[in-house]
C-alpha cells in the first residue's frame, strides 16, 4: 500500500481485522474472509504469508484453499505462498524453551507428531493461567506440488527465503 498499490488484507479472525481497520485508507482495506472461499473481486496478486496454510483438520481444505486462490486471480495474476521448510523445522526442532517478554515467562514446547508440528505456549499474566496450542501440517514442497497439480495451478518458481534465494531442501528456511 505504501508503494501505491490498492491492497485488501484478509483474515478469518474478526478481532485481527478489527484491529487492522485502524490503518485503512482509500487504497487499503481489511476484510474478514475464509481463505477456502474464492474472493468475489479478482486480484492481480494474492499473498498467503507467514505459514498461514496447513492449519485445517481436513486435508481437502488445503486443496480448497489453493483452488480459491486460483479462482481469486485475474487472468494473468499470480500467487505467492510463503511456507516454512517443514523438514528443516523438524530436523532443528527445539523441544522446549523459556522466553521472558515484558516480565512474563513463556514456557514453550514443540513436537512433531502424525505429520504435524505442535507448539504449546503456557504462561501466567496477572494471576491468570494461559495455554495455547498451535498445530500446523508439516507440508513439503512435494506436497505443495501435488496439491497444485490437483488444483490446476502452474508452479512458476520456488525460493528458499524472503530474499528469493534458491531453495535447498536441507538448508532453506522457507
Number of C-alpha atoms within 10 A of each C-alpha: 13 8 5 8 9 13 18 14 16 18 15 12 12 13 10 14 18 13 10 15 14 10 10 14 12 8 12 16 18 20 17 15 16 14 22 16 16 19 16 8 9 16 21 12 16 19 12 15 12 11 15 14 20 18 16 12 11 9 12 11 17 19 19 17 19 25 21 18 27 25 17 23 19 13 11 8 13 19 19 15 18 19 22 22 23 23 18 16 18 15 10 9 14 12 11 13 11 13 12 10 8 6 8 12 14 19 16 19 17 19 15 18 11 7 11 18 19 17 17 16 18 15 18 13 11 6 7 7 9 11 12 11 12 12 19 19 20 22 18 15 17 9 10 17 14 13 19 17 12 12 17 11 17 11 13 8 9 16 15 19 17 9 7 11 12 12 17 15 15 12 12 18 18 24
